[in-house]
């Protein structure tokens, strides 16, 4: 029997879901191997149980917490898709400002009227079996994981830096050219797509385990940033992980 | 008959983001007809505070995956206005090509994948793979081509990489552009013609409903305004985009985590239909011919026709992209470095027509090039008051239909606006209980 597959979204831009619809060449082949039972952005139907569930976006409100518990209970395998779901992504930047200040910036005098939670990755609330990193999630990475799961295999994981892939791609090093690049501490799996087109790595895939934060900050200060600016750059997609 | 009616569509499907439709009628009197926006808060303006001018577009492109290019381009124009960064003619042409690509991609996604299932009474595009495979394949091919524009010119179609303040980190090669032009001519344009025929065959399923409203869009004396221009209203008057606050007048309502907007009336409409009504004269001939085939006439007051206007724009953008590539190649591509040397610091305002309508960004920078204040006014937010006003006129007109039929009409109405709810709630959160 084909596995029942579902997609859900929490707080985020839905760009990762869009990236799936962007598999124009592979989409029909992919769909032939699964039974797509729930995908609100594209279809009306719903289901009660899922073999493989893909979740996009961060947890950022009390109703999100309730919903993700419910989805987890009904899912055999749960995959976090994209930076917001895997490590809080860009949403977590609001966490590093005092919540009082964030509310005031947005609501002015109505600041006490609204409930909010710090932005969290899915794994902060429920168990996550696999993840596809990146903002947006990288398509080759997703395809590889999807194929592995459909075949009952364990998908690959990456715990080495973007610099490794960047060297393999034979790109010119942007750090040596003076750019503020987070390649040395960011997890690979993207084929160094940004440095490949002249843009420095912004850390959207999260950091390698045991990253040397002090050394990275030192490199960035050598490129002209203050320590505060260097930490802020590291926090761009990783504010949940990198405390001030 | 004095009718009682309660409709509650929880998390309407086939739209971007989370919204509910709520309608209550008691003894034939309409008490409530709203699109409730229940998307959690985003807080982008707060996130931007203290960020460098090189980071602003990286952050704001993440407001929305579907409109990432539109947010990015608007953000770059805003930063450039605030810091006095001049960009080259080549940069402007490449950006216009990107805006065309994003318009094709988003309009095709909406027309074929989100709206067409309604016209064929299907719950999604997926069953149509079996029944209308050639149409689905064509839709995928057109989306792929639009994404090719994004991939080639900006490094990646979703959350583009190479557009930065002052220019691009990489310029596409002549060969890449020639290949793209070849695809546009041999694949894109024939697919556009076929799309117009498909839409013509389905147009009978578009509900007949009219509500005249105010239409607001950019306008430009020489071109169909997408990349830039002045703001204009169908009720008369053009405004420099710097005066956007006097146009948008955002206000908070209890049933929506996104602010509403009004200008001269209770509500106004932005998006493809507003652009059509205000600027149809600047469309190229193929697009105007497509409009005629599809029965889209100037000053159209049927919001369901927004989807048709989107298809007409696809025809325009496809052909216009060929023209832009010719112009770029005619000038000779130059390897330019982005101009990132500020000549001033202060406030800048930028505006672009993104697929769902007119978008404004507004940043103020300190003397170190860091953002001290930011505001983004999103098309879907501007349309929400108009959606509610449409519903309030529509429900009494169709009240004799069955509840499922009324519900379907309302869902189709919301979808016709192609709302982008993640965008619209970039800042506000009302403590709203899910119905």
Boltz contact constraints between the chains, C-beta under 6 A:
constraints:
  - contact:
      token1: [A, 11]
      token2: [B, 40]
      max_distance: 6.0
  - contact:
      token1: [A, 13]
      token2: [B, 62]
      max_distance: 6.0
  - contact:
      token1: [A, 13]
      token2: [B, 64]
      max_distance: 6.0
  - contact:
      token1: [A, 13]
      token2: [B, 65]
      max_distance: 6.0
  - contact:
      token1: [A, 13]
      token2: [B, 422]
      max_distance: 6.0
  - contact:
      token1: [A, 14]
      token2: [B, 16]
      max_distance: 6.0
  - contact:
      token1: [A, 14]
      token2: [B, 65]
      max_distance: 6.0
  - contact:
      token1: [A, 14]
      token2: [B, 422]
      max_distance: 6.0
  - contact:
      token1: [A, 15]
      token2: [B, 65]
      max_distance: 6.0
  - contact:
      token1: [A, 15]
      token2: [B, 158]
      max_distance: 6.0
  - contact:
      token1: [A, 18]
      token2: [B, 65]
      max_distance: 6.0
  - contact:
      token1: [A, 18]
      token2: [B, 66]
      max_distance: 6.0
  - contact:
      token1: [A, 18]
      token2: [B, 158]
      max_distance: 6.0
  - contact:
      token1: [A, 19]
      token2: [B, 158]
      max_distance: 6.0
  - contact:
      token1: [A, 22]
      token2: [B, 147]
      max_distance: 6.0
  - contact:
      token1: [A, 24]
      token2: [B, 140]
      max_distance: 6.0
  - contact:
      token1: [A, 24]
      token2: [B, 143]
      max_distance: 6.0
  - contact:
      token1: [A, 24]
      token2: [B, 144]
      max_distance: 6.0
  - contact:
      token1: [A, 40]
      token2: [B, 13]
      max_distance: 6.0
  - contact:
      token1: [A, 42]
      token2: [B, 124]
      max_distance: 6.0
  - contact:
      token1: [A, 43]
      token2: [B, 123]
      max_distance: 6.0
  - contact:
      token1: [A, 43]
      token2: [B, 124]
      max_distance: 6.0
  - contact:
      token1: [A, 44]
      token2: [B, 13]
      max_distance: 6.0
  - contact:
      token1: [A, 44]
      token2: [B, 123]
      max_distance: 6.0
  - contact:
      token1: [A, 45]
      token2: [B, 123]
      max_distance: 6.0
  - contact:
      token1: [A, 60]
      token2: [B, 40]
      max_distance: 6.0
  - contact:
      token1: [A, 61]
      token2: [B, 40]
      max_distance: 6.0
  - contact:
      token1: [A, 63]
      token2: [B, 434]
      max_distance: 6.0
  - contact:
      token1: [A, 90]
      token2: [B, 62]
      max_distance: 6.0
  - contact:
      token1: [A, 93]
      token2: [B, 47]
      max_distance: 6.0
  - contact:
      token1: [A, 94]
      token2: [B, 43]
      max_distance: 6.0
  - contact:
      token1: [A, 94]
      token2: [B, 46]
      max_distance: 6.0
  - contact:
      token1: [A, 94]
      token2: [B, 47]
      max_distance: 6.0
  - contact:
      token1: [A, 102]
      token2: [B, 43]
      max_distance: 6.0
  - contact:
      token1: [A, 102]
      token2: [B, 46]
      max_distance: 6.0
  - contact:
      token1: [A, 105]
      token2: [B, 46]
      max_distance: 6.0
  - contact:
      token1: [A, 106]
      token2: [B, 43]
      max_distance: 6.0
  - contact:
      token1: [A, 106]
      token2: [B, 46]
      max_distance: 6.0
  - contact:
      token1: [A, 106]
      token2: [B, 427]
      max_distance: 6.0
  - contact:
      token1: [A, 114]
      token2: [B, 429]
      max_distance: 6.0
  - contact:
      token1: [A, 114]
      token2: [B, 431]
      max_distance: 6.0
  - contact:
      token1: [A, 115]
      token2: [B, 431]
      max_distance: 6.0
  - contact:
      token1: [A, 116]
      token2: [B, 41]
      max_distance: 6.0
  - contact:
      token1: [A, 116]
      token2: [B, 429]
      max_distance: 6.0
  - contact:
      token1: [A, 136]
      token2: [B, 158]
      max_distance: 6.0
  - contact:
      token1: [A, 136]
      token2: [B, 159]
      max_distance: 6.0
  - contact:
      token1: [A, 194]
      token2: [B, 161]
      max_distance: 6.0
  - contact:
      token1: [A, 197]
      token2: [B, 155]
      max_distance: 6.0
  - contact:
      token1: [A, 197]
      token2: [B, 161]
      max_distance: 6.0
  - contact:
      token1: [A, 197]
      token2: [B, 162]
      max_distance: 6.0
  - contact:
      token1: [A, 197]
      token2: [B, 170]
      max_distance: 6.0
  - contact:
      token1: [A, 198]
      token2: [B, 169]
      max_distance: 6.0
  - contact:
      token1: [A, 198]
      token2: [B, 170]
      max_distance: 6.0
  - contact:
      token1: [A, 199]
      token2: [B, 161]
      max_distance: 6.0
  - contact:
      token1: [A, 199]
      token2: [B, 169]
      max_distance: 6.0
  - contact:
      token1: [A, 202]
      token2: [B, 58]
      max_distance: 6.0
